[in-house]
Amino acid sequence: MILVYVRCESKKENKEVKYAVINQELPSKSDIIDLSKNLKISNVIVLESSDSSIIDFVHKVVEDDFYFIQGGRSIYKFDKSGNYISKISKAKGGPDEFVNLTDILLLNDQNRLWLYDSHNRTIFQYDYDFNLEINYTLDYPLFGLEKLNHGIIGTPGYMMVNEDPYSLFYFKGENLVTGYKFEKTMHPFDIEKSDYLHVFRHDFFSKLEGGDYNFVNSFNDTIYNIKGTGEISPSYFVDFGNKKLLEADLVGKGYTSIVDVFQFINSTDKSFNVGNIFESQKLLIYRFFNQGNAFLSVYNKMSKSLISGHKLLIEYSGRKIEINLDEEIRIGSLGDGRGYIALPSESSVLGDFQKVFGVNDGDNPIILIFNEI
């Protein structure tokens, strides 16, 4: 059952904010989500595989006249057919070199690419040929970054970067030439809890149609909407019911390492870590984990119905392809009502369907571009 609640979001303004409550039950590992009922695959990009172009893991895909793909240590540039063009990679850390590739974003209207390095705390601006034009130091170690109408929104995840624990930072400004000034923090979190629930992710933000963003707060299983002006309000609360990971499960337990924490969590039937968000006019798609397994949910905003499962069914070249939701399968948004699925080419994921896509173990991932039906 899907409910809509009204609550007071701001005590100062006494403003009522509506958000959807999604009652998330635990599906079984055998439950199948037929994505072909909701999504249409418009393009399949088999990325060229060569010694120079192999991507270790797809963290993020952004698109304009080219596909720019963020791997672990490099940004790769492919044409629309998947042909490899070039890349830029981690360097030694000079003033014009990045050390930790943390996030990328496109300024489509300017044909420019931003790369954020959390080690140097710096934004590097490149043209589409990977020529460095300018860099600007924010002086904050952020894990996710997006450009708004008149500023930047960023998140340090759940790490302390100033005197108080906050998960959102807003910087006011127009461009890298004039710079960005820190203005405010939002969304406090529990410090001890953050020691145990800090999961390094690259999908804190998800782009929506019209220029807004979603922000995923895994501390309270809530998906927030961020306006281009920086205004933030809750959009969805994923209610795991009695399967919710409670603060009491993490705080005051005397864990000695993060390994102990996840051994405990995975030994229970608790669900946690909402992420991999895609939202269109009719659909909200998100992933979560339970007992070490990844599950996907598709929420229809029109009918307020929910389907969840561990197995994905997609349609390609007239065939139904069924695969398990592997942790390395990424789902993301391209921001114009379209999204992407990054499928590892390995036989452990695709099985016999490697032949359908024409890939082998060790090849680059496959990028499926989709839109809602």
C-alpha positions in Angstrom: 0.0 0.0 0.0 1.4 3.4 -1.0 0.4 6.4 1.2 1.0 10.1 0.9 1.7 11.9 4.2 1.9 15.6 4.9 4.4 16.9 7.5 6.0 20.1 8.6 9.3 20.4 6.9 10.4 23.8 8.1 9.6 25.1 11.5 10.6 28.6 10.5 8.2 28.7 7.6 5.7 26.2 9.0 5.5 24.8 5.5 3.6 21.6 4.7 5.4 19.3 2.3 3.8 16.3 0.6 5.9 13.2 0.0 5.1 9.6 -1.0 5.6 6.8 1.4 6.6 3.6 -0.4 5.9 0.5 1.7 8.8 -1.7 0.6 8.3 -5.4 1.4 11.2 -7.9 1.0 11.0 -9.7 -2.3 12.6 -13.1 -2.8 15.7 -13.8 -4.8 13.6 -15.6 -7.4 11.3 -12.6 -8.0 11.6 -11.1 -11.5 11.1 -7.5 -12.6 10.1 -7.4 -16.3 11.6 -4.0 -17.2 10.2 -4.3 -20.7 6.7 -3.6 -19.3 7.9 -0.2 -18.2 11.0 0.7 -20.2 12.0 0.7 -23.8 15.6 0.2 -24.7 16.3 2.8 -27.4 20.0 2.1 -27.9 22.5 -0.6 -27.0 26.2 0.6 -26.9 28.8 -2.2 -27.0 31.8 -0.2 -25.9 35.0 -0.8 -27.8 37.4 -2.9 -25.9 41.2 -2.3 -26.2 44.2 -2.1 -24.0 43.6 1.7 -23.7 39.8 1.7 -23.3 39.1 -1.0 -20.7 36.9 0.3 -17.9 37.3 -1.3 -14.5 33.9 -0.3 -13.2 31.2 2.1 -14.5 30.5 4.7 -11.8 28.7 7.2 -14.0 27.7 8.0 -17.5 27.0 11.5 -18.9 26.1 12.2 -22.5 26.0 15.0 -25.1 27.5 14.5 -28.6 29.7 11.8 -26.9 29.5 9.4 -24.0 31.8 10.3 -21.1 32.1 7.4 -18.7 33.6 7.7 -15.2 35.7 4.7 -14.2 37.8 4.2 -11.1 40.9 6.1 -12.3 39.9 7.6 -15.7 37.3 9.4 -17.7 36.7 7.7 -21.0 35.3 9.3 -24.2 33.3 7.2 -26.7 31.3 8.2 -29.7 27.6 7.4 -30.0 28.4 4.0 -31.6 30.7 3.0 -28.8 34.0 3.6 -30.5 36.8 4.6 -28.2 38.2 8.1 -28.7 40.4 9.0 -25.7 40.6 9.3 -21.9 42.2 11.3 -19.1 43.6 9.4 -16.1 44.8 9.9 -12.6 48.2 11.7 -12.4 50.7 12.4 -9.7 48.9 15.4 -8.2 50.5 18.5 -9.6 48.6 21.7 -9.6 46.9 20.8 -12.9 46.5 17.1 -12.2 43.8 15.2 -10.4 44.5 12.5 -7.9 41.1 11.1 -6.8 38.5 11.0 -9.6 35.4 11.6 -7.5 32.7 12.9 -9.8 32.1 14.2 -13.3 29.3 16.4 -14.7 28.6 18.0 -18.1 27.9 21.6 -18.9 26.1 20.7 -22.1 25.3 24.3 -23.1 29.0 25.1 -23.0 30.5 21.8 -24.3 32.5 21.5 -21.1 33.2 18.8 -18.6 33.8 19.2 -14.9 35.9 16.7 -13.0 35.9 16.9 -9.2 39.0 15.6 -7.2 38.2 15.1 -3.5 41.9 14.8 -2.7 42.8 18.2 -4.1 39.2 19.5 -3.3 39.3 21.0 -6.7 37.0 21.2 -9.8 38.9 20.9 -13.1 37.2 22.2 -16.2 38.0 20.5 -19.6 36.7 21.0 -23.1 35.4 17.9 -24.9 38.9 17.2 -26.2 40.2 17.0 -22.6 42.1 20.2 -22.7 42.3 21.7 -19.2 40.9 25.3 -19.2 40.6 26.3 -15.5 40.5 24.8 -12.0 38.9 26.0 -8.8 39.5 24.8 -5.3 36.3 24.5 -3.1 38.4 23.3 -0.1 35.8 20.7 0.8 36.3 16.9 0.3 33.0 16.0 -1.4 31.9 12.7 -2.9 29.2 14.0 -5.2 28.7 17.3 -6.9 26.0 19.0 -9.1 25.7 22.5 -10.6 22.5 24.4 -9.9 21.2 27.6 -11.4 23.2 29.9 -9.2 25.5 27.6 -7.2 26.8 24.1 -6.5 25.3 21.4 -4.3 27.7 18.8 -2.9 27.8 16.0 -0.4 30.7 14.6 1.7 28.7 11.4 2.2 28.7 10.9 5.9 32.1 12.2 6.8 32.9 15.2 9.0 34.3 18.0 6.9 33.6 20.9 9.4 32.7 21.2 13.0 29.2 19.7 12.6 28.1 16.6 10.8 26.1 17.6 7.7 25.5 15.7 4.5 24.7 18.6 2.1 26.8 21.7 1.3 25.6 24.6 -0.8 28.0 27.0 -2.5 26.7 30.2 -4.1 28.2 31.4 -7.4 27.9 31.5 -11.2 31.1 29.9 -12.7 34.7 28.9 -11.9 36.1 32.2 -13.0 34.3 34.2 -10.3 34.3 31.3 -7.9 31.8 29.7 -5.4 31.4 30.8 -1.9 30.2 28.4 0.8 26.8 29.5 2.1 25.1 26.8 4.1 24.9 23.2 5.3 21.9 20.9 5.4 20.8 17.5 6.7 22.7 16.6 9.9 23.5 13.0 10.7 24.6 10.9 13.7 28.4 10.8 14.0 28.7 7.3 15.5 26.1 5.9 13.1 28.1 7.4 10.2 31.1 5.3 11.2 29.1 2.1 10.4 26.8 3.2 7.6 29.3 5.1 5.5 29.1 3.2 2.1 31.1 4.9 -0.6 28.7 5.5 -3.5 28.7 7.5 -6.6 25.0 7.9 -7.0 24.1 10.5 -4.3 22.5 12.7 -6.9 20.3 11.9 -9.9 19.3 14.3 -12.6 15.6 14.9 -13.3 13.8 16.4 -16.3 13.7 20.2 -16.1 17.0 20.6 -14.2 16.1 19.4 -10.7 18.0 16.6 -8.9 17.2 13.8 -6.5 19.4 13.4 -3.4 19.5 10.0 -1.7 19.8 10.1 2.1 20.6 6.5 3.1 20.5 7.4 6.8 16.7 7.8 6.7 15.8 5.9 3.5 14.5 9.2 2.0 14.8 10.6 -1.5 14.8 14.4 -1.6 14.2 16.8 -4.5 16.7 19.6 -5.0 15.4 22.6 -7.1 17.7 24.5 -9.4 17.5 27.3 -6.8 18.9 25.0 -4.1 15.5 24.5 -2.3 15.3 20.9 -0.8 12.2 18.9 0.1 11.4 15.2 0.6 9.8 13.4 -2.3 9.8 9.7 -1.3 10.3 7.7 1.9 11.1 4.1 1.4 9.5 2.3 4.4 11.1 -1.0 5.1 8.7 -1.6 8.1 10.1 -4.1 10.5 13.0 -4.8 8.1 14.4 -1.3 8.5 17.9 -1.0 9.8 17.6 0.8 13.1 20.0 3.2 14.7 20.1 0.8 17.6 21.5 -1.8 15.3 24.5 0.3 14.6 25.2 2.6 17.6 26.6 1.5 20.9 27.3 -2.1 19.8 31.1 -1.9 20.2 31.9 -3.0 16.6 35.6 -3.1 16.0 35.5 -2.8 12.2 33.1 -2.2 9.2 33.5 -5.9 8.5 31.8 -6.7 11.8 29.0 -4.3 11.0 28.1 -5.8 7.6 28.5 -9.4 8.9 25.8 -8.5 11.5 23.6 -6.7 9.0 23.8 -9.5 6.4 23.0 -12.1 9.1 19.6 -10.4 9.7 16.7 -9.7 7.4 17.3 -5.9 7.6 17.2 -3.8 4.4 19.3 -0.7 3.8 21.2 1.5 1.4 18.7 2.9 -1.1 20.5 4.1 -4.2 20.9 3.9 -8.0 18.0 6.3 -8.5 16.2 6.9 -11.8 13.0 9.0 -12.0 10.9 9.9 -15.0 7.4 11.3 -15.3 5.8 8.0 -14.4 8.4 5.9 -12.7 10.8 5.8 -9.8 13.5 3.1 -9.8 15.8 2.4 -6.9 18.0 -0.3 -5.6 18.6 -1.6 -2.0 20.4 -4.4 -0.3 19.2 -7.3 2.0 21.3 -10.1 3.4 24.1 -9.3 1.0 21.9 -9.3 -2.1 20.9 -6.4 -4.3 17.2 -5.8 -5.1 15.5 -3.4 -7.5 12.1 -1.7 -7.2 10.0 0.0 -9.8 7.4 2.4 -8.4 4.7 3.6 -10.8 3.8 7.1 -9.6 0.5 7.1 -11.6 -1.0 3.8 -10.3 1.0 4.0 -7.0 2.0 0.3 -7.5 5.3 -1.3 -6.7 7.2 -4.3 -8.1 10.5 -5.6 -6.7 12.9 -8.4 -7.4 16.4 -9.7 -7.7 16.2 -10.8 -11.3 15.8 -8.4 -14.3 14.1 -9.2 -17.5 14.9 -7.0 -20.5 14.1 -7.3 -24.2 16.8 -6.9 -26.8 16.9 -7.9 -30.5 13.6 -9.7 -30.1 14.8 -11.8 -27.2 13.9 -11.8 -23.5 17.1 -11.6 -21.4 17.0 -12.6 -17.7 19.9 -11.7 -15.4 20.5 -11.5 -11.7 20.9 -8.0 -10.3 24.7 -8.1 -9.8 26.2 -5.4 -7.6 28.2 -4.1 -10.6 25.1 -3.4 -12.6 24.6 0.3 -12.5 21.4 2.3 -13.2 21.5 6.0 -13.7 19.8 9.0 -15.2 20.8 11.1 -18.3 18.5 13.9 -17.1 16.0 14.2 -20.0 13.6 11.4 -19.1 16.1 8.8 -20.3 18.3 6.5 -18.3 21.0 4.0 -18.7 21.9 0.5 -17.4 25.6 -0.5 -17.4 25.9 -4.3 -17.7 29.2 -6.0 -17.1 30.1 -8.2 -20.0 31.3 -11.1 -17.8 29.7 -14.6 -18.1 29.1 -14.5 -14.4 26.5 -11.8 -15.1 25.3 -12.4 -18.7 25.8 -16.2 -18.9 24.8 -17.5 -22.4 23.5 -14.0 -23.3 27.1 -12.9 -24.0 26.5 -14.3 -27.5 23.4 -12.0 -27.9 25.5 -8.9 -27.3 28.7 -10.2 -28.9 30.9 -9.8 -25.9 33.4 -12.0 -23.9 34.9 -12.0 -20.5 37.2 -9.1 -20.0 35.4 -6.9 -22.5 34.0 -3.4 -21.7 30.5 -3.1 -20.1 27.4 -2.7 -22.3 25.5 0.5 -21.9 21.7 0.2 -22.4 19.9 3.5 -23.0 16.2 3.5 -22.1 13.2 5.6 -21.7 9.8 4.9 -20.0 7.0 3.5 -22.2 
